[in-house]
Amino acid sequence: MEIAVFCVNYNSYDSLRGFLASVEEAAGNCAASVCVYIADNTEVNAERISVENLRIKAQVFAFNENLGYFGAVRRMMQETDVTPYDYVIISNVDVLLVPSTFSSVISAGHGDGVGWIAPQIYSLEKGRDINPQAVNRYSKRKLKMLRLMFSSVLLTSIYRLTFSRRSRGSRPKPGRVYAGHGSFIILTKEYFQRCGLIDYPNFLYGEELYLAEQCRIHGLAVCYVPAIVVKDMEHVSTKKLCRRFYCRCNYAGLDHILKTYYR
């Protein structure tokens, strides 16, 4: 069994060290070969990322320019070969794996036709699982409303203040959903066989909808499997974004999804 982890760092070296330590521990508790690919998007005061002492295979891509989340993932994938891997994980570095994460991925298994496995992502900030991102596909009207919200810093602030109250409720059962959360994404070999490499053009945000739509149009299922657990430290890098840039990225992501998949 072969597992690849593609992670992206942006000036979050302490979080990266904790993430890598958790990956190493989880790898030691499973019957799989694990390889980590690390993109460093840090532009100023970049540090050397040391992987020599890790007991797992690791490769660092010191891009030292901010390519965005999936932009960095795409470049890493273009310079590597994902075809040998049974599972390819895309992750932020503000996530901690638990010792059983990889073994749970392997034991959970999946049938043919599954492209994306969404684990339990337990938010230490919110005190709950933040997966799945969406059980059902968004309507065109809903996405247009969200795009409008992100056209203004004020409207975005109002939306974010009310979002946590609106997002609470009964937890969905394990099984098929529309989209998982983007902080820890488990893609299967079949995803790459049908959909190809990651090719999302936007700098940040909208990645979950892109993957969900890729799965939908290529006849693949997205499955929520809460037996697989990771812990989320929440937005270590994105908290540093200025509000205007945050809004602009969200608007651009939603605009791309609408124009590409909701014609």
C-alpha positions in Angstrom: 0.0 0.0 0.0 1.4 3.4 -1.0 0.3 6.7 0.4 1.4 10.2 -0.7 0.9 13.4 1.4 1.1 16.7 -0.4 1.2 19.6 2.0 1.7 23.4 1.6 3.5 25.7 4.0 3.3 29.4 4.1 5.3 30.9 6.9 4.0 28.4 9.3 7.1 26.4 10.2 6.1 25.5 13.8 2.9 24.1 12.5 4.7 22.2 9.7 7.1 20.6 12.3 4.1 19.4 14.3 2.3 18.2 11.2 5.3 16.2 10.0 5.8 14.6 13.5 2.2 13.5 13.4 2.5 12.1 9.9 5.6 10.2 11.0 3.9 8.7 14.0 0.8 7.7 12.0 3.0 6.1 9.3 4.7 4.0 12.0 1.3 2.6 13.0 0.2 1.4 9.6 1.2 -1.2 7.0 1.9 1.3 4.2 4.7 3.2 2.7 4.2 6.9 3.2 5.9 9.7 1.3 5.5 13.4 2.1 5.9 16.2 -0.5 6.3 19.6 1.1 5.8 22.9 -0.8 7.2 26.0 0.8 5.3 29.1 -0.5 7.0 31.4 2.0 8.4 34.4 0.1 10.2 36.4 2.8 12.4 35.1 5.7 12.0 31.5 4.4 13.5 28.8 6.6 15.3 25.7 5.5 12.9 22.7 6.0 14.9 19.8 7.3 13.6 16.3 6.5 16.9 14.3 6.9 15.9 12.9 10.3 12.4 11.8 9.4 11.9 8.0 9.3 9.6 8.4 6.2 10.4 9.5 2.7 10.1 13.2 2.2 10.8 15.8 -0.5 10.9 19.6 -0.2 9.9 22.0 -3.0 11.3 25.3 -1.9 9.3 27.4 -4.3 9.6 30.5 -2.1 6.9 32.2 -4.0 3.2 32.2 -3.0 1.6 29.9 -5.5 -1.6 29.5 -3.5 -2.9 26.2 -2.1 -3.7 24.1 -5.2 -1.2 26.1 -7.3 1.6 24.7 -5.2 0.0 21.2 -5.2 -0.4 21.3 -8.9 3.3 22.2 -9.4 4.5 19.4 -7.1 2.3 16.9 -8.9 3.7 18.0 -12.2 7.2 17.3 -10.9 6.4 13.9 -9.4 4.4 10.8 -10.3 1.2 10.1 -8.4 0.3 7.0 -10.4 1.9 4.5 -7.9 -0.1 5.7 -4.9 -3.2 4.1 -3.7 -4.2 7.3 -1.8 -3.0 10.8 -2.3 -3.7 13.2 0.5 -3.7 17.0 0.1 -3.3 18.9 3.4 -2.7 22.1 5.1 0.0 22.1 7.8 -2.3 23.3 10.5 -3.6 19.8 10.9 -2.4 17.0 13.2 -2.9 13.3 12.3 -3.8 10.9 15.1 -1.7 7.7 15.4 -4.5 5.7 13.7 -5.2 8.0 10.7 -3.4 6.0 8.0 -4.4 2.6 9.4 -8.0 3.8 9.4 -7.7 4.9 5.8 -6.5 1.5 4.9 -9.0 -0.5 7.0 -11.9 1.6 5.8 -11.3 0.7 2.2 -13.6 1.8 -0.5 -15.5 0.3 -3.4 -15.0 1.1 -7.1 -16.2 4.5 -8.1 -15.0 6.5 -5.0 -12.8 9.4 -5.8 -12.7 11.4 -2.5 -12.8 10.2 1.1 -13.7 12.9 3.6 -12.5 12.1 7.1 -13.6 13.4 10.5 -11.7 16.8 10.8 -12.1 17.7 14.4 -11.7 21.4 14.9 -10.0 22.2 18.2 -11.3 25.8 17.9 -15.0 24.9 17.2 -15.0 21.7 19.3 -16.7 19.6 16.5 -16.2 17.8 13.3 -16.2 20.3 10.4 -16.7 17.7 7.7 -18.5 17.3 5.4 -18.4 20.7 3.7 -21.7 20.0 2.0 -24.0 17.1 1.9 -25.8 18.1 -1.2 -24.8 20.1 -4.3 -25.2 23.8 -4.0 -27.8 25.4 -6.2 -26.8 28.1 -8.7 -28.8 30.6 -6.8 -27.0 29.8 -3.5 -23.6 30.2 -5.2 -24.6 33.5 -6.7 -25.7 34.7 -3.3 -22.3 33.6 -1.8 -20.5 35.4 -4.6 -22.4 38.5 -3.8 -21.5 38.3 -0.1 -17.8 38.2 -1.0 -18.1 41.2 -3.2 -18.0 43.4 -0.1 -15.9 43.3 3.1 -18.9 44.5 5.1 -21.2 41.8 3.6 -18.6 39.2 4.2 -18.2 40.2 7.9 -22.0 39.9 8.4 -22.0 36.5 6.7 -19.1 35.2 8.9 -20.8 36.4 12.1 -23.9 34.4 11.4 -22.3 31.4 9.7 -21.3 29.5 12.9 -24.9 29.7 14.1 -26.3 28.5 10.8 -23.8 25.7 10.4 -24.7 24.0 13.7 -27.1 21.1 13.6 -27.4 17.4 13.5 -24.3 15.6 12.1 -24.7 13.7 8.8 -24.3 10.0 8.8 -21.3 8.3 7.2 -21.8 7.8 3.5 -22.0 9.7 0.3 -21.9 13.5 0.4 -21.3 16.3 -2.2 -18.0 17.8 -0.9 -15.5 17.4 1.9 -13.5 20.0 3.7 -10.4 21.3 2.0 -7.9 21.2 5.0 -7.4 17.4 4.7 -8.4 15.7 1.4 -8.0 12.0 0.7 -8.1 11.2 -3.0 -8.1 7.7 -4.4 -6.1 6.2 -7.3 -9.3 6.2 -9.3 -9.7 9.9 -8.9 -6.5 10.5 -10.9 -7.3 7.8 -13.4 -10.5 9.6 -14.3 -9.9 13.2 -13.5 -6.2 13.7 -14.1 -3.9 15.9 -12.0 -5.1 18.8 -9.9 -5.7 21.8 -12.3 -7.5 24.4 -10.3 -6.6 27.9 -11.6 -7.5 30.1 -8.6 -5.1 31.2 -5.9 -7.2 30.2 -2.9 -10.7 29.1 -1.9 -13.2 27.1 -3.9 -11.0 24.0 -4.0 -13.6 21.8 -2.4 -16.2 22.8 -5.0 -13.7 22.1 -7.8 -13.0 18.6 -6.5 -16.7 17.9 -5.9 -17.5 18.9 -9.4 -14.6 16.9 -10.9 -16.0 13.9 -9.0 -19.5 14.6 -10.2 -18.8 15.0 -13.9 -16.5 11.9 -13.9 -19.0 9.7 -12.1 -17.1 9.4 -8.8 -18.5 9.4 -5.3 -17.4 11.5 -2.4 -17.7 9.5 0.9 -17.7 10.9 4.4 -15.9 8.4 6.7 -15.7 9.8 10.3 -13.8 6.7 11.5 -10.8 8.4 9.9 -9.7 11.2 12.3 -7.5 14.2 12.1 -7.3 17.3 14.3 -7.6 20.8 12.8 -5.8 23.8 14.3 -7.8 26.2 12.0 -6.4 28.7 9.5 -2.8 29.2 10.7 -1.8 30.8 7.4 -5.2 32.2 6.1 -5.7 34.2 9.3 -2.8 36.4 8.1 -4.7 37.4 5.0 -6.1 40.9 4.8 -9.9 41.1 4.6 -10.0 42.6 1.1 -7.7 39.9 -0.3 -9.7 37.2 1.5 -12.9 38.5 -0.1 -11.3 38.8 -3.5 -10.1 35.2 -3.5 -13.4 33.8 -2.4 -15.3 35.9 -5.0 -12.9 34.7 -7.7 -13.2 31.0 -6.6 -17.0 31.1 -6.7 -17.0 33.0 -10.0 -14.9 30.3 -11.5 -17.1 27.5 -10.2 -20.2 29.2 -11.5 -18.8 29.9 -15.0 -17.2 26.4 -15.3 -19.8 24.0 -13.8 -23.1 25.9 -13.6 -23.7 27.1 -17.2 
